[in-house]
Each structure stands twice: as C-alpha cells, then as structure tokens.
Amino acid sequence: MNIVLGVFIGLLCLMFLIVSHEFGHFLAARKSGVRVKEFGIGFPPRAVAWLHVPPKQKNDKWRWKKLKKSDWKKDQASLVLSLNFLPIGGFCAMDGESDDDDRKGTFGSVSYWKKTFILFAGVAMNWLVAFVILTVLAWTGLPKILDNQFTISSDEKTVVLEPVSVDSVLENSPAEIAGFRSGDIITSVSFVPDSDACSEPTHESLTPYGDTCLPDSHEVLSASDITSFNDFHAGETVIYHIRRTNATLIEECDCVTAPCNCPTESFEKTLELVATLNPRGSDYLLGITMTHGDSVSRYTWSAPLVGAGLTVQMTGETFRGLWGMVKNLVTGATRSISTDAETRAEGREQVSEATAGVSGIVGILGGYFPSIVSSGPTYVFLLSAIISISLACMNVLPIPALDGGRWLMITLARLKRKKLSKATEQKIVARAFVFLLILMALITILDIIRLF
C-alpha cells in the first residue's frame, strides 16, 4: 500500500514541478509577445481540451470552450489548454520555435534577450517553487539535511519531534560497561579534555566542534550527531546525557528470584553515563544501535531569508554533485580500459560510485517517494523542493535538447552574426534528444536493478 501511495504522490509532485517549469515558459512567452499554441498538462494522447475563445463583441470577455475531438488536429487561432493521458510532465508549444522563424508572434521573431528570458523562465520558476516550499517549511518546521545547512541562529527554534533512543546494546561493549540500556533517550553528548591539553592553546586545538580547551557539549538531534561525535573522539572518554523512563527501569526488575518492586507510575530520571570509546579502526566505537531521531528548526521573521539561503546553498551542492559525478564517470571510464588490473579495478569503483547517486523516474517514484511518504508531508515537500532545484540545475546545462543548450546554440549563432537555421537546430536537438533517451534508458535499467 505504501508503494502505491508513494507512486501516486510522487506522480502528483513530479507533474506539478514539470508543469510549473512549463508555466514559466508560458508566462514569459506571453509577456514577450510570443503566441502559445497549446499548454498541455501531461503528455499525449490527449484526453480533453479547451479553446480560449476571444470576445465577439467589444464588451464581451474571453471564455473557455470545450474543443470538439474532430477539431483536435486543426490549427487553432488561440490558446488550447489540454489534459493528456500520460501523467509524466507537461509542455508549452509556442508558435515558430526555431530561431530563424521571422513571422510576427513567433519565438524566432523576438529579440535575443526575449528569447533568453523565455528559455530561462522555466528554470526560474523551478527555483521559485523551491524557495516557496522551503520558506513555508522554515516557518512550520524545517528538517536538517546538510551538515552546514544555512540558518539564522538568532531566529531559530529547534523542536525535537522524535528523540534519539537506544535500540540495543552490544555485549562487552563500552556502552554496556557504561550502563546503557535499551530504550535510553540520548539528549546530549559532551567531552571535557584534560587540563594539560589546555595549558597552551594552539591553532591545532580547534576542532569541528570548537576550541578543545572548552567543554565540548552538543545537543543530540539525530543519530548522525552521535556518530560524528564518536568518530571525532575515538579512543577518548566521553559523557552521554541520558533520559531513562520507567519503561526501561521495569525491564531491570527481577520479579522471579526476588519480590517485585517495579515502578508502577510513569516517571523518568536523567543520568550521565561515562564511556571510553574504542580506538579508531575498531569494529565499533560505542556499541549501540539507535533510532534515527527527528527534529526540525522553526523560524518567524527570517523564514523567507532561510528559504532563499537554502535554495542557493542546495543549488551549489547540486552543481558540485553533478561535477563530481561527471568527473568520476570520465576518470573511471578512462581507468577501466587500462592495462593494469589494479587501475581497472579503481576505475570500475569510480564508475560505480558515479552511477550510485543517479536516479530516474523509476527510482524516484518506486524508491524515494514510497520511503519518504511514511515520514510525513514535511519530508514529501522537502523532497519536492530538492527535485525542483535539480530540475532547474539540469535545464541550465549546455545540452542542446535542454533550455541551457538551446540558449547556447542561439548565443553562438548571434556571435557569428546570423540566425540558427531550422534544419541545423532540429538536427542538433534530435541527436541530443536521442542521447538523452539512451541515457534515460540506462538510468531506468539501473533503477530497476536497485529496486529488485
């Protein structure tokens, strides 16, 4: 059931994001005086269509009229709005989309700057959608998804929705020796260095958590906070601040060999458990399994600033991720054909690493959304914002079948002081589109392999 619901919600989100992108093109085209022949929601075959009928008399208003099926293939004089059967996107069909079309009201007839405006309006709309979603989440509750996530600390309020608790404790581990119990809630961690280490503070004493000559204490908001803290303090003695409820204490009662004195009323107590972590390189450092934990940050007046800052930050992370993927793919493919066996193995590992982070529609709908839906609407909207930013970044790339590629072709033609011919443009776009289809097919195969 979760898979079906996840796929359904995923389709709705993807449809909304792609239609928003096309709506950006639509608004920019109308603003620039370019006639839009059809705005479609979904891809053909067509299910139903309406025609935007102009007024017959001066005082009449524009109205929508259902278009007869017999007239679907006819070229209409005004805008057609269509709903189509394939719920995987949308389109904005402008009149004369080739650069050399000089008929009035066509894409080709407007200036270079208007063409630029129209081509990148879809990208801008995706960034705008992400900004709005992230702003609303910053106001209602924004999860942390980046280690150095943009924030305005003066207006930030952290709310713990689900604390990090201990699932199990390994035998003879530092955690068992320290007294950890299943069900313990870890609220914070701290480390106070020896006084000798603080006698002469140096630049080397600075850590990711601050100056080691000061108590190193951190609130625990997710399991990764503990993991990162343990990794940094491997082999050292640290303090875990625990909240233990009577549900955990009841498990410690021995009602068989002694009178049962288990607590009957709900209460909890706080503890400080001191553990000496195993050295780095050991199978484990502390020896517990934990729930992930969940917390959000809420903002008031600064919510729009946080939304804008996080949109910019995530855009930068997306471009860095794309660059890293391409770099690993090219380097790995080159090494894979080396005569040296070790180099070939390293190359295959790099290629595998590059493809591991790539996912298409099958992976997004069949993998990401079903798993994220169970986490609640906050994470569904957050994933939608991430996908919206990814769509914007992808369409900026100089690939001819995409907005950035079309703009690059038109720009190069302008630098040569001539318009790009329709035949040349179609040939370049067609070849790029075939390449994208092959790439999408390969990604889909990878998605299916991962799913099954």
Residue pairs with C-beta under 8 A, 6 or more apart in sequence:
2 370
2 373
2 374
3 366
3 370
5 370
5 373
6 365
6 366
6 369
6 370
6 371
6 372
6 373
7 365
7 366
7 369
7 370
9 369
9 373
9 380
10 364
10 365
10 368
10 369
10 370
11 87
11 88
11 365
13 369
13 380
13 383
13 384
13 387
14 88
14 89
14 361
14 364
14 365
14 387
15 41
15 42
15 87
15 88
15 89
15 90
16 384
17 126
17 129
17 384
17 387
17 388
17 391
18 88
18 89
18 90
18 391
19 41
19 89
19 90
20 125
20 126
20 129
20 388
21 90
21 122
21 123
21 125
21 126
21 391
21 395
22 39
22 89
22 90
22 91
22 92
22 122
23 39
23 92
23 125
24 121
24 122
24 123
24 124
24 125
24 126
24 128
25 92
25 94
25 118
25 119
25 121
25 122
26 36
26 39
26 92
27 121
27 125
28 117
28 118
28 121
29 35
29 36
29 92
29 94
29 107
29 118
30 36
31 117
32 110
32 114
32 117
32 118
33 105
33 110
33 114
34 94
34 95
34 105
34 106
34 107
34 110
34 114
34 118
35 94
35 95
35 105
35 106
36 79
36 92
36 93
36 94
36 95
37 75
37 76
37 79
37 80
37 93
37 94
37 95
38 79
38 80
38 81
38 82
38 91
38 92
38 93
39 79
39 80
39 81
39 82
39 90
39 91
39 92
39 93
40 46
40 81
40 82
40 83
40 84
40 90
40 91
40 92
40 93
41 81
41 82
41 83
41 84
41 90
42 83
42 84
42 85
42 86
42 87
42 88
42 89
42 90
43 84
43 85
43 86
43 88
43 89
43 90
43 91
44 84
44 85
44 86
45 84
45 85
45 86
46 72
46 82
46 83
46 84
46 85
47 82
47 83
47 84
47 85
48 66
48 82
48 83
49 66
49 67
49 72
49 80
49 81
49 82
49 83
50 64
50 65
50 66
50 67
50 80
50 81
50 82
51 64
51 65
51 66
51 67
51 76
51 78
51 79
51 80
52 62
52 63
52 64
52 78
52 79
52 80
52 81
53 62
53 63
53 64
53 65
53 78
54 62
54 77
54 78
55 61
55 62
64 81
67 76
67 80
88 361
94 106
94 107
94 118
95 103
95 105
95 106
95 107
96 103
96 105
96 106
96 107
96 108
96 109
97 106
97 107
97 108
98 107
98 108
98 420
98 421
98 422
98 425
98 426
99 107
99 108
99 115
99 409
99 410
99 413
99 419
99 420
99 421
99 422
99 425
100 108
100 419
100 420
100 421
100 422
100 425
101 107
101 108
101 109
101 422
102 108
102 109
103 109
107 115
107 118
108 419
110 118
112 410
112 411
112 414
115 407
115 410
116 407
119 403
119 404
119 406
119 407
119 410
120 396
120 403
120 407
122 395
122 403
123 392
123 395
123 396
123 403
123 404
124 392
126 388
126 389
126 391
126 392
126 395
127 311
127 315
127 388
127 389
127 392
129 385
129 388
130 311
130 314
130 385
130 386
130 388
130 389
130 392
131 307
131 308
131 311
132 307
133 307
133 381
133 382
133 384
133 385
133 388
134 142
134 306
134 307
134 310
134 311
134 382
134 385
135 303
135 304
135 306
135 307
135 308
136 303
136 307
136 381
137 143
137 307
137 378
137 381
137 382
137 385
138 297
138 298
138 299
138 302
138 303
138 304
138 306
138 307
138 310
139 298
139 299
139 300
139 303
140 298
140 378
141 159
141 161
141 296
141 297
141 298
141 378
142 296
142 297
142 298
142 299
142 306
142 310
142 382
143 294
143 295
143 296
143 378
143 379
143 382
144 221
144 222
144 295
144 297
145 382
145 386
146 313
146 314
146 317
149 310
149 313
150 306
150 309
150 310
150 312
150 313
151 297
151 306
152 299
152 302
152 305
152 306
152 309
154 302
155 299
155 300
155 301
155 302
156 297
156 298
156 299
157 297
157 298
157 299
158 219
158 221
158 295
158 296
158 297
158 298
159 295
159 296
159 297
159 298
160 221
160 293
160 294
160 295
161 294
161 295
161 296
162 291
162 292
162 293
162 294
162 295
163 185
163 186
163 187
163 220
163 243
163 293
164 185
164 186
164 220
164 221
164 222
164 223
164 225
164 226
164 290
164 291
164 292
164 293
165 183
165 184
165 185
165 186
165 290
165 291
165 293
166 175
166 180
166 181
166 182
166 183
166 184
166 185
166 186
166 288
166 289
166 290
167 182
167 288
167 289
167 290
167 291
168 182
168 288
168 289
169 175
169 176
169 180
169 181
169 182
169 287
169 288
170 176
170 284
170 287
170 288
173 284
173 286
173 287
173 288
174 275
174 276
174 277
174 278
174 285
174 286
174 287
175 275
175 286
175 287
175 288
176 287
177 275
178 240
178 273
178 274
178 275
179 271
179 273
180 240
180 242
180 273
180 275
180 288
181 244
181 248
181 251
181 252
182 248
182 251
183 244
183 245
183 247
183 248
183 251
184 242
184 243
184 244
184 248
185 242
185 243
185 244
185 245
186 220
186 226
186 240
186 241
186 242
186 290
187 219
187 220
187 241
187 242
187 243
187 270
188 217
188 218
188 219
188 220
188 240
188 241
189 217
189 218
189 220
189 225
189 226
189 229
189 238
189 239
189 240
189 241
190 215
190 216
190 217
190 218
190 238
190 239
190 241
191 215
191 216
191 217
191 229
191 233
191 236
191 237
191 238
191 239
192 215
192 216
192 239
193 212
193 213
193 216
197 205
197 212
197 213
198 205
198 212
198 213
201 211
201 213
205 211
205 212
205 213
206 212
207 216
207 232
208 232
209 216
209 218
209 229
209 232
210 216
218 225
218 229
219 225
220 226
220 293
221 293
221 295
222 292
222 293
222 294
222 295
223 290
223 291
223 292
223 293
226 286
226 290
229 238
230 238
230 277
230 285
230 286
231 280
231 285
233 277
234 277
234 278
234 279
234 280
234 282
234 285
235 276
235 277
235 278
235 279
235 280
236 276
236 277
237 274
237 275
237 276
237 277
238 274
238 275
238 277
239 272
239 273
239 274
240 272
240 273
240 274
240 275
241 270
241 271
241 272
242 270
242 271
242 272
242 273
243 268
243 269
243 270
243 271
244 268
244 269
244 270
244 271
245 266
245 267
245 268
246 263
246 265
246 266
246 267
246 268
249 262
249 263
250 262
250 263
253 260
253 261
253 262
254 260
255 262
275 286
277 285
277 286
278 284
278 285
278 286
278 287
296 378
299 306
311 385
311 389
314 385
314 386
314 389
315 389
315 392
315 393
318 389
318 390
318 393
319 393
321 357
322 393
322 397
324 354
325 354
325 357
325 358
326 354
328 350
328 351
328 353
328 354
329 350
329 351
329 354
329 355
331 347
331 350
332 346
332 347
332 348
332 349
332 350
332 351
332 352
332 353
332 354
333 347
333 351
334 347
335 343
335 344
335 346
335 347
335 350
336 344
336 347
336 348
336 351
337 344
337 347
338 344
338 347
355 446
358 443
358 446
359 367
359 368
359 443
359 447
360 440
360 443
360 444
360 446
360 447
361 444
361 447
362 444
362 447
362 448
362 451
363 443
363 446
363 447
363 450
363 451
364 387
366 447
366 451
367 447
367 450
367 451
368 383
369 380
369 383
372 379
372 380
372 383
373 380
394 402
395 402
395 403
395 404
396 403
396 404
397 404
397 405
398 404
398 405
398 408
399 405
399 432
399 436
400 406
400 408
400 409
400 428
400 429
400 431
400 432
401 429
401 432
401 433
401 435
401 436
405 429
405 432
406 429
409 420
409 425
409 428
410 420
413 419
413 420
